[in-house]
Amino acid sequence: MNEIYFDADILAIRESVRQFRDKHVAPLVEDCDANERFPIELLEPLLEAGILRMPLPQEYGGMDANCQTLSVVIEEISVAMPALGSVLLSCFSPMRIVGAVAKPHQREAFHRLITSKPMVLAFCLSEPEVGSDARAMHTRAHRRGGGWVLNGRKRWISSATVSGCYLVFARTGAGREDISCFVVPGDAKGLSFGKPERKMGFRAQVLADVVFDEVEIADDCLIGNVGEGWRALTMVANTMRCWGAAAIATGLARAALDAATLYANQREAFGRKIGKFQGVSFKLADMAIALRQSQLLLRDTNWRVDNELPDVSARTQAQVSMAKCHAADAAMRVTTEAVQILGGCGYMREYQVERMMRDAKAIQIFDGSNEIQRVIIGKYLLDTS
Ligand SMILES: Cc1cc2nc3c(=O)[nH]c(=O)nc-3n(C[C@H](O)[C@H](O)[C@H](O)COP(=O)(O)OP(=O)(O)OC[C@H]3O[C@@H](n4cnc5c(N)ncnc54)[C@H](O)[C@@H]3O)c2cc1C
């Protein structure tokens, strides 16, 4: 289908990512899910294909990719492996935050660090006692000598144990929004990890606590000014809910609809293909409607964000929340119906749709739960009425 929001460059990138996915990612999906294994062997191919560092400036091996482009890349990868889509999300969001708010010397130091070797990155916000209410965080940073010292514990961090660099939000004052943003190198002394979590889905992604015990970092590891972390998070990072989480959900829903349609065209019952029963074809139609709504909301929202940055309007921020919320709920519905259409086969691991249903659940929770997205949308409506 033609996509009016995509130019020739994005279409070319989409095609090359599809080829990459089918060649490198798809063959690993079952093994990584069954064995809860991070696909570390994809690191070099992702770098060589130009995917890993897409948001970086060209002089650092990137292509200054905008939100629409990142969204397309993550959607295509997530058709095969949503967990890898989330790995890319954790890499791209620190790159975008640094690109938007860091001072030149901070940006230089960050780029030197993350291009020193192939690596994935981690985004550290949640804590054991603090999830949705992120501003209540306990992790602290204080000045020592010419640098900073971090203490605290971040919870359920994607790519925790395999990252080369951590973007960390920490409290630097007593006020609720006295939050700053730091880059912590993976080899920093005092950095350690909790045990890898055993999860319902996203099993190819490593999730663990990241612990900071008197972690000393240089002054240029601060990103932006002291106390600017919350602004960076709300104005820049929250847009990742659209090009990131919503794109993962959309790729996943696409895969589930494809699997269900294929099965409905092959499986016979009562002397005909099950797709010929209206009860099944209506399910497929509703799944297709939900998917297309996600895609259109995603493309339009990314277009708006790309055109409004760096000052994304409250209206567009609300639309980012709509995109995340809708795409995640749609993925949950579509994958659940896919399991139903495949009947007993849908419940068996071999057919993949049970994995998709497990993966979909996570997207309603992470990157700001869907309830929090509804809180944001509701507040916007009431504030502007
Ligand atoms: C697979 C996965 C990957 C993750 N990766 C990362 C990562 O890389 N980095 C990171 O920092 N975090 C990560 N997280 C953590 C994730 O962001 C949090 O789980 C999420 O923000 C929700 O926080 P919580 O689990 O503490 O739930 P809570 O905040 O305790 O909420 C519990 C329930 O209450 C609801 N609720 C809370 N407040 C309200 C309200 N005001 N109105 C209505 N309902 C409300 C929530 O929606 C939820 O249903 C990940 C989580 C998962 C599952």
The ligand as an SDF file (V2000), in Angstrom:
LIG
                    3D

 53 58  0  0  0  0  0  0  0  0999 V2000
    9.2160   -5.5060   29.1140 C   0  0  0  0  0  0  0  0  0  0  0  0
    9.4990   -4.2670   29.9060 C   0  0  0  0  0  0  0  0  0  0  0  0
   10.5870   -3.4690   29.5440 C   0  0  0  0  0  0  0  0  0  0  0  0
   10.8890   -2.3310   30.3070 C   0  0  0  0  0  0  0  0  0  0  0  0
   12.0050   -1.5830   29.9730 N   0  0  0  0  0  0  0  0  0  0  0  0
   12.3090   -0.4820   30.7090 C   0  0  0  0  0  0  0  0  0  0  0  0
   13.4850    0.2870   30.3990 C   0  0  0  0  0  0  0  0  0  0  0  0
   14.2540   -0.0250   29.4820 O   0  0  0  0  0  0  0  0  0  0  0  0
   13.7570    1.3720   31.1650 N   0  0  0  0  0  0  0  0  0  0  0  0
   12.9360    1.7720   32.1890 C   0  0  0  0  0  0  0  0  0  0  0  0
   13.2450    2.7740   32.8240 O   0  0  0  0  0  0  0  0  0  0  0  0
   11.8250    1.0430   32.5270 N   0  0  0  0  0  0  0  0  0  0  0  0
   11.4970   -0.0690   31.8120 C   0  0  0  0  0  0  0  0  0  0  0  0
   10.3790   -0.8170   32.1260 N   0  0  0  0  0  0  0  0  0  0  0  0
    9.5510   -0.4110   33.2710 C   0  0  0  0  0  0  0  0  0  0  0  0
    8.2440    0.2110   32.7930 C   0  0  0  0  0  0  0  0  0  0  0  0
    8.4830    1.4630   32.1980 O   0  0  0  0  0  0  0  0  0  0  0  0
    7.2910    0.2930   33.9930 C   0  0  0  0  0  0  0  0  0  0  0  0
    6.9170   -1.0290   34.3020 O   0  0  0  0  0  0  0  0  0  0  0  0
    6.0610    1.1440   33.6800 C   0  0  0  0  0  0  0  0  0  0  0  0
    6.4010    2.5030   33.5880 O   0  0  0  0  0  0  0  0  0  0  0  0
    4.9710    1.0010   34.7520 C   0  0  0  0  0  0  0  0  0  0  0  0
    5.5140    1.1860   36.0220 O   0  0  0  0  0  0  0  0  0  0  0  0
    5.2190    0.1040   37.1820 P   0  0  0  0  0  0  0  0  0  0  0  0
    5.4300   -1.2380   36.6130 O   0  0  0  0  0  0  0  0  0  0  0  0
    6.0220    0.4920   38.3670 O   0  0  0  0  0  0  0  0  0  0  0  0
    3.7000    0.2440   37.4940 O   0  0  0  0  0  0  0  0  0  0  0  0
    3.0000    1.2560   38.5380 P   0  0  0  0  0  0  0  0  0  0  0  0
    3.4160    2.6410   38.2590 O   0  0  0  0  0  0  0  0  0  0  0  0
    3.2160    0.7340   39.9070 O   0  0  0  0  0  0  0  0  0  0  0  0
    1.4950    1.0740   38.1290 O   0  0  0  0  0  0  0  0  0  0  0  0
    0.7560   -0.1020   38.4610 C   0  0  0  0  0  0  0  0  0  0  0  0
   -0.6150   -0.0130   37.7700 C   0  0  0  0  0  0  0  0  0  0  0  0
   -1.2860    1.1970   38.1890 O   0  0  0  0  0  0  0  0  0  0  0  0
   -1.6180    1.9930   37.0640 C   0  0  0  0  0  0  0  0  0  0  0  0
   -1.4990    3.4080   37.3900 N   0  0  0  0  0  0  0  0  0  0  0  0
   -0.4410    4.0630   37.9540 C   0  0  0  0  0  0  0  0  0  0  0  0
   -0.6990    5.3750   38.0610 N   0  0  0  0  0  0  0  0  0  0  0  0
   -1.9290    5.5740   37.5380 C   0  0  0  0  0  0  0  0  0  0  0  0
   -2.7810    6.7300   37.3370 C   0  0  0  0  0  0  0  0  0  0  0  0
   -2.3680    7.9510   37.6790 N   0  0  0  0  0  0  0  0  0  0  0  0
   -3.9790    6.5410   36.7730 N   0  0  0  0  0  0  0  0  0  0  0  0
   -4.4020    5.3070   36.3850 C   0  0  0  0  0  0  0  0  0  0  0  0
   -3.6690    4.2030   36.5380 N   0  0  0  0  0  0  0  0  0  0  0  0
   -2.4430    4.3180   37.1080 C   0  0  0  0  0  0  0  0  0  0  0  0
   -0.6190    1.5830   35.9900 C   0  0  0  0  0  0  0  0  0  0  0  0
   -1.0970    1.8850   34.6880 O   0  0  0  0  0  0  0  0  0  0  0  0
   -0.4970    0.0920   36.2350 C   0  0  0  0  0  0  0  0  0  0  0  0
   -1.5770   -0.5730   35.6310 O   0  0  0  0  0  0  0  0  0  0  0  0
   10.0750   -1.9680   31.3940 C   0  0  0  0  0  0  0  0  0  0  0  0
    8.9690   -2.7630   31.7420 C   0  0  0  0  0  0  0  0  0  0  0  0
    8.6850   -3.8960   31.0140 C   0  0  0  0  0  0  0  0  0  0  0  0
    7.5010   -4.7480   31.4090 C   0  0  0  0  0  0  0  0  0  0  0  0
  1  2  1  0
  2  3  1  0
  2 52  2  0
  3  4  2  0
  4  5  1  0
  4 50  1  0
  5  6  2  0
  6  7  1  0
  6 13  1  0
  7  8  2  0
  7  9  1  0
  9 10  1  0
 10 11  2  0
 10 12  1  0
 12 13  2  0
 13 14  1  0
 14 15  1  0
 14 50  1  0
 15 16  1  0
 16 17  1  0
 16 18  1  0
 18 19  1  0
 18 20  1  0
 20 21  1  0
 20 22  1  0
 22 23  1  0
 23 24  1  0
 24 25  2  0
 24 26  1  0
 24 27  1  0
 27 28  1  0
 28 29  2  0
 28 30  1  0
 28 31  1  0
 31 32  1  0
 32 33  1  0
 33 34  1  0
 33 48  1  0
 34 35  1  0
 35 36  1  0
 35 46  1  0
 36 37  1  0
 36 45  1  0
 37 38  2  0
 38 39  1  0
 39 40  1  0
 39 45  2  0
 40 41  1  0
 40 42  2  0
 42 43  1  0
 43 44  2  0
 44 45  1  0
 46 47  1  0
 46 48  1  0
 48 49  1  0
 50 51  2  0
 51 52  1  0
 52 53  1  0
M  END
$$$$
